[in-house]
């Protein structure tokens, strides 16, 4: 299995504070059956600063420590980017922190704030420049808990969604749990991550129970898709083909398939 979202690198953000702690997190994940981990430290303007050379160095050091400890797990570089106007500066400079240097970009939005028009415009700009957009833990966002159909509507930008395992156990509250299960039932999830920050926290301890819940709703084939096939494609920079269905809107019939190009051409015709 591949953990698509983990704050395992030492002293990069609010995750692991030391290499010893990072190694313990890797040990626990390996024992649970994970063979690969995407290291995704937070990246926020003036708070968690992007230092690509340091990140790559720490990934190498952690992988060396895992080999020394004979842990059958490999760590890959990435980041969790908070959407803000600052992202435009990173885009212009060609410094967006993609996953394993692929076209896949893992990002988050503020958990308790509404989705802004800026975010949608940014989705459009990033997609037209070839980035594959992965929204981290949408089930935790208040705006989607209150209006779940927004997640369906946002598929017009071909967004992919990553679910936190511990959301399935109710770690983040009942609203997150219910939305997580609904998203699984609707086949709207593409990736699964622990979002673990420390070895002794509930997010890590919840993983075995969460995997059982995931199996209940996704089945064996679904688990293989979410925890192995899809993340492996992202790591190898292969595109994931997903059907994007829009809700009834603007005269379209429910179930009408739309793509980003449909939207681009529609804008040009106006």
C-alpha positions in Angstrom: 0.0 0.0 0.0 1.0 3.6 -0.6 0.3 6.4 2.0 -0.4 9.3 -0.2 -0.3 12.0 2.4 2.0 12.0 5.5 3.9 14.6 7.5 6.8 12.2 8.2 9.9 14.4 7.4 11.7 15.7 10.5 11.5 19.3 11.5 9.8 20.5 8.3 6.4 21.5 9.7 4.1 20.6 12.5 4.8 16.9 11.8 7.7 14.8 13.0 10.1 16.7 15.1 13.1 14.4 14.7 14.6 11.7 12.6 14.0 9.2 15.4 10.3 10.0 15.3 10.2 9.8 11.5 11.8 6.4 11.6 9.2 5.3 14.2 6.4 6.5 11.9 7.9 4.6 9.0 8.2 1.5 11.2 4.6 1.6 12.2 3.4 2.2 8.7 5.5 -0.6 7.4 4.0 -3.0 10.0 0.5 -2.0 8.8 1.4 -3.0 5.2 2.6 0.3 3.6 5.5 0.0 1.3 5.7 3.6 0.1 5.0 7.0 1.8 4.6 10.4 0.1 6.2 12.9 2.4 3.9 16.0 2.2 5.0 18.7 4.6 2.9 21.8 4.8 3.8 24.7 2.5 2.3 28.1 3.5 3.5 31.6 2.8 5.6 33.1 5.7 4.9 30.0 7.9 6.2 26.8 6.4 8.7 27.9 3.8 9.4 25.7 0.7 13.0 24.5 0.7 13.2 21.9 -2.0 16.9 21.1 -1.5 16.4 20.5 2.3 13.3 18.4 1.6 15.1 16.2 -0.9 18.1 15.8 1.6 15.8 14.7 4.4 14.0 12.3 2.1 17.4 10.7 1.3 18.4 10.6 4.9 15.1 9.0 6.0 15.3 6.4 3.2 18.9 5.6 4.3 17.7 5.2 7.9 14.9 2.9 6.7 17.4 0.8 4.9 19.7 0.7 7.9 16.7 -0.4 10.0 15.7 -3.0 7.4 12.3 -1.4 7.0 10.6 -2.4 3.6 9.4 1.1 2.9 10.4 4.0 0.5 9.7 7.7 1.1 9.0 10.0 -1.8 9.1 13.8 -1.9 6.1 16.1 -2.0 4.2 18.8 -0.2 0.8 20.0 0.9 0.3 23.4 -0.5 -2.2 25.9 1.1 -4.0 27.7 -1.7 -3.6 31.5 -1.5 -2.6 34.3 -3.9 1.0 33.4 -3.2 0.6 30.3 -5.3 0.5 32.6 -8.4 4.1 33.7 -7.5 5.2 30.0 -7.3 3.4 29.3 -10.6 5.1 32.2 -12.4 8.5 31.1 -11.0 8.0 27.5 -11.9 8.4 26.4 -8.3 5.2 24.6 -7.5 6.0 21.6 -5.2 4.6 18.7 -7.1 4.6 15.1 -5.9 7.8 13.2 -6.7 8.5 15.9 -9.4 5.4 14.8 -11.3 2.6 17.0 -12.6 0.5 16.1 -9.5 0.0 18.8 -7.0 -1.5 18.1 -3.5 -3.2 21.2 -2.0 -5.5 22.1 0.8 -8.0 24.9 1.4 -8.8 26.5 4.8 -10.9 24.0 6.7 -13.5 26.5 8.0 -13.6 29.2 5.3 -15.8 29.2 2.2 -14.4 28.4 -1.2 -13.6 31.7 -3.0 -13.8 32.7 -6.7 -10.0 33.0 -6.6 -9.7 29.3 -5.9 -11.8 28.4 -8.9 -9.9 30.7 -11.1 -6.7 29.2 -9.8 -8.0 25.7 -10.5 -8.6 26.7 -14.1 -5.2 28.3 -14.5 -3.3 25.3 -13.0 -5.2 22.8 -15.1 -4.7 24.6 -18.3 -1.0 24.5 -17.6 -1.0 20.8 -17.2 -1.1 20.3 -13.5 -3.1 17.4 -12.0 -4.9 18.8 -9.0 -5.4 16.7 -5.8 -7.5 18.3 -3.0 -6.4 17.0 0.4 -9.1 15.7 2.8 -12.2 17.5 1.4 -14.3 15.7 4.0 -12.8 17.8 6.7 -13.8 21.1 5.0 -16.8 22.9 6.5 -17.9 24.3 3.1 -18.2 20.8 1.7 -19.8 19.3 4.8 -22.5 22.0 4.4 -22.9 21.7 0.6 -21.5 18.3 -0.6 -22.6 18.9 -4.1 -19.9 21.5 -4.5 -17.4 18.6 -4.7 -19.3 17.2 -7.7 -19.5 20.6 -9.3 -15.7 21.2 -8.9 -15.0 18.1 -11.0 -15.4 20.4 -14.0 -11.9 21.4 -13.2 -11.0 17.7 -13.1 -10.0 17.8 -9.4 -9.0 14.6 -7.7 -9.9 14.0 -4.0 -7.7 12.4 -1.3 -9.4 11.0 1.8 -7.9 10.8 5.3 -8.1 7.3 6.7 -8.9 8.5 10.2 -11.9 10.5 8.9 -13.6 7.1 8.5 -13.3 6.4 12.2 -14.8 9.7 13.3 -11.4 11.2 14.4 -12.4 14.6 12.9 -16.0 14.4 14.0 -19.2 12.9 12.8 -19.7 15.3 9.9 -16.3 14.4 8.4 -17.1 10.7 8.9 -20.4 10.9 7.1 -19.0 12.9 4.2 -16.1 10.5 3.9 -18.4 7.5 3.6 -20.7 9.3 1.1 -17.7 10.2 -1.1 -16.5 6.6 -1.1 -20.0 5.4 -2.0 -20.1 7.9 -4.9 -16.7 6.8 -6.2 -15.4 10.4 -5.8 -12.2 9.4 -4.0 -9.0 8.8 -6.0 -6.3 8.6 -3.2 -6.0 7.6 0.4 -3.6 9.1 3.0 -2.9 8.8 6.7 -2.2 12.5 7.1 -0.2 11.3 10.1 1.9 13.9 12.0 3.3 11.7 14.9 3.7 8.1 15.8 1.6 8.2 18.9 -1.4 10.2 17.7 -4.9 9.0 17.0 -4.5 9.4 13.2 -1.8 6.7 13.3 -3.6 4.5 15.7 -6.8 4.6 13.8 -5.3 3.2 10.6 -6.1 -0.5 11.1 -9.8 0.2 12.0 -10.0 2.7 9.1 -8.7 0.1 6.6 -11.4 -2.3 7.7 -14.1 0.4 7.2 -12.5 1.3 3.8 -12.7 -2.4 2.8 -16.4 -2.5 3.8 -17.3 0.4 1.4 -14.7 0.1 -1.3 -14.1 -3.7 -1.5 -10.8 -5.4 -2.2 -10.6 -4.0 -5.8 -11.4 -0.5 -4.6 -8.8 -0.7 -1.9 -6.2 -1.8 -4.5 -7.2 1.1 -6.7 -7.1 3.8 -4.0 -4.0 2.5 -2.1 -1.9 1.1 -4.9 -2.8 1.6 -8.5 -3.8 5.3 -8.4 -1.0 6.5 -6.2 1.5 4.5 -8.3 0.3 6.2 -11.4 0.8 9.6 -9.7 4.3 8.7 -8.6 5.1 7.7 -12.2 3.5 10.8 -13.6 0.8 8.8 -15.4 -2.6 10.4 -16.0 -5.5 8.9 -14.1 -8.6 8.7 -16.3 -11.8 9.4 -14.2 -15.3 10.1 -15.5 -16.4 13.6 -14.5 -20.1 14.0 -14.0 -21.7 17.4 -13.5 -24.8 18.1 -11.4 -27.8 19.6 -13.1 -26.8 23.2 -13.9 -27.1 25.8 -16.7 -29.5 23.7 -18.7 -27.4 20.6 -18.7 -29.1 17.3 -17.9 -27.9 15.4 -14.8 -25.2 13.0 -15.6 -23.8 15.0 -18.6 -20.1 14.3 -18.9 -18.0 17.5 -18.9 -14.3 18.1 -19.1 -12.1 21.1 -18.6 -11.8 21.5 -22.4 -15.6 21.7 -22.5 -15.5 24.7 -20.2 -12.6 26.3 -22.0 -14.4 26.2 -25.3 -17.7 27.3 -23.7 -15.9 30.4 -22.4 -14.3 31.2 -25.8 -17.7 31.0 -27.5 -19.3 33.6 -25.3 
